[in-house]
Amino acid sequence: LPALAGAVPKGDADHLQAEVGDSPGAQYRFFEGVSRVVLAMLGSLPGGAAPGVLFIDDLQWIDKASHELLAYLVRRLAERRLMLLVTWQSDGLGGANKLHSLLADAVRQELSETIPLERLTTKQVNELLQAVEVGGSAIPAGWRARLAAETEGLPLYLVAYLHAAIRGEQDATHHDQ
């Protein structure tokens, strides 16, 4: 954490200078240091008025130490003008994952809202692709159907296919089979 001292205002940097090590309270000092860095980077330290967003993606891959840090941040930053936005694949969490308990605690304390994102239906994929042009041409119905089937309605894959078509790596205009 001393290497991050430059990311916080000068008066707050002193809190980060101590080595974390294995001493009693080391985990607390480390977690508190991380929380102060996050707040400083977002301009939300006491006296600061700017709200902020901390985005963490693919939470299903979180390890134990990162989970403990996240749980600390959720509790510590609850009263701040900070939105913690996290994404995860629900099918990747499993039944006994500690993230379920963290989410349940946040919901119980009214600190959390879950917005499930579903796969797009074939109709939704088709409607989206009808509004897209690649190389100045509309995407033919055959290619739209193929994309709906191959991406299984996953927006990430659909966008990747479209980017490939726009870059010329996929021919989106001559696949009306």
C-alpha positions in Angstrom: 0.0 0.0 0.0 2.8 2.5 0.4 3.2 2.5 -3.4 -0.4 3.8 -3.5 0.3 6.7 -1.2 0.5 9.1 -4.1 -3.1 8.4 -5.0 -4.5 10.0 -1.8 -4.3 13.6 -0.5 -1.0 14.4 1.3 -2.5 14.4 4.8 -4.1 11.0 4.3 -1.0 9.3 2.9 0.4 8.8 6.3 -2.2 6.2 7.1 -0.9 4.1 4.2 2.8 4.2 5.0 2.9 1.4 7.5 3.8 -2.0 6.1 0.9 -4.4 6.3 2.9 -7.5 7.3 1.5 -10.4 9.4 1.1 -8.4 12.6 -2.2 -8.3 14.6 -4.6 -6.0 12.8 -2.7 -6.2 9.5 -5.7 -7.3 7.6 -7.8 -4.4 9.1 -5.1 -1.9 8.2 -4.8 -3.2 4.7 -8.6 -3.2 4.2 -8.8 0.3 5.7 -6.0 1.5 3.4 -7.7 0.1 0.3 -11.0 1.8 1.4 -9.2 5.1 1.8 -7.5 4.8 -1.6 -10.9 4.0 -3.2 -12.5 7.0 -1.5 -9.6 9.3 -2.4 -9.7 8.2 -6.0 -13.4 9.0 -6.2 -13.0 12.3 -4.4 -15.3 11.1 -1.6 -13.1 11.5 1.5 -14.7 13.5 4.4 -15.3 17.0 3.1 -15.5 15.8 -0.5 -18.9 16.0 -2.2 -18.3 14.0 -5.4 -20.3 10.7 -5.7 -18.6 7.8 -7.4 -18.9 4.3 -8.8 -16.6 1.4 -8.2 -17.2 -1.3 -10.8 -16.1 -4.9 -10.3 -16.7 -7.5 -13.1 -16.9 -11.3 -13.0 -17.3 -11.7 -9.3 -17.9 -15.4 -9.7 -14.1 -15.7 -9.9 -13.4 -14.0 -6.6 -11.0 -15.6 -4.2 -11.3 -15.8 -0.4 -9.1 -12.8 0.3 -10.8 -10.6 -2.3 -14.2 -11.7 -0.9 -13.2 -10.6 2.6 -12.0 -7.2 1.2 -15.3 -6.8 -0.7 -17.3 -7.6 2.4 -15.3 -5.0 4.3 -15.8 -2.4 1.6 -19.6 -3.0 1.5 -19.8 -2.4 5.3 -17.3 0.4 5.4 -18.5 2.4 2.5 -22.2 2.0 3.1 -22.7 5.5 4.3 -20.7 7.1 1.5 -21.8 8.5 -1.8 -20.4 5.5 -3.6 -22.2 2.9 -5.7 -20.5 -0.4 -5.8 -21.6 -2.0 -9.1 -20.7 -5.7 -9.4 -21.5 -8.3 -12.1 -21.3 -12.0 -11.9 -22.7 -15.0 -13.7 -25.3 -16.5 -11.4 -24.7 -20.0 -12.8 -21.1 -19.7 -11.9 -21.7 -19.0 -8.2 -22.8 -22.4 -7.0 -25.1 -23.0 -4.0 -22.7 -22.5 -1.1 -20.8 -19.5 -2.4 -20.0 -16.8 0.2 -21.2 -14.2 -2.3 -24.7 -15.4 -1.7 -24.4 -14.5 2.0 -22.7 -11.2 1.2 -25.6 -10.3 -1.2 -28.2 -11.4 1.3 -26.6 -9.2 4.0 -26.5 -6.2 1.7 -30.2 -6.8 0.7 -31.2 -7.2 4.3 -29.5 -3.9 5.2 -31.2 -2.3 2.1 -27.8 -1.6 0.6 -28.3 -3.7 -2.5 -30.5 -4.2 -5.5 -30.1 -7.1 -7.8 -31.0 -6.6 -11.5 -30.9 -10.0 -13.2 -29.9 -9.9 -16.9 -31.5 -12.6 -19.1 -30.5 -13.8 -22.5 -32.1 -12.1 -25.4 -34.9 -14.0 -27.1 -34.6 -14.8 -30.8 -37.2 -12.1 -31.5 -35.1 -9.5 -29.5 -31.9 -10.5 -31.3 -33.7 -10.1 -34.6 -35.1 -6.7 -33.7 -31.7 -5.5 -32.6 -30.0 -6.7 -35.8 -32.7 -5.2 -38.0 -31.6 -1.8 -36.6 -27.9 -2.4 -37.5 -26.2 -1.9 -40.8 -22.8 -3.4 -41.6 -20.9 -1.8 -44.5 -23.9 0.3 -45.4 -26.1 -2.8 -45.9 -28.8 -4.3 -43.7 -28.0 -7.7 -42.1 -29.9 -10.4 -44.0 -32.5 -12.5 -42.2 -30.5 -15.7 -42.6 -27.5 -14.2 -40.9 -29.7 -12.7 -38.1 -31.2 -16.2 -37.5 -27.7 -17.7 -37.5 -26.5 -15.1 -35.0 -29.4 -15.7 -32.7 -28.7 -19.5 -32.7 -24.9 -19.2 -32.4 -24.9 -16.6 -29.6 -27.8 -18.2 -27.7 -29.0 -14.7 -27.0 -25.9 -13.8 -25.0 -25.3 -10.0 -25.7 -21.6 -10.3 -25.2 -21.2 -12.8 -28.1 -23.7 -10.9 -30.2 -21.7 -7.7 -29.9 -18.5 -9.6 -30.6 -20.0 -11.0 -33.9 -21.1 -7.5 -34.8 -17.7 -6.0 -34.1 -16.1 -8.7 -36.3 -18.5 -7.9 -39.1 -17.9 -4.2 -38.9 -14.1 -4.8 -39.0 -14.6 -7.1 -42.0 -13.7 -10.3 -40.3 -17.2 -11.7 -40.8 -19.3 -11.2 -43.9 -22.7 -10.1 -42.7 -24.2 -9.2 -46.0 -24.0 -12.5 -48.0 -25.3 -15.1 -45.6 -29.0 -15.3 -46.5 -29.2 -19.1 -46.4 
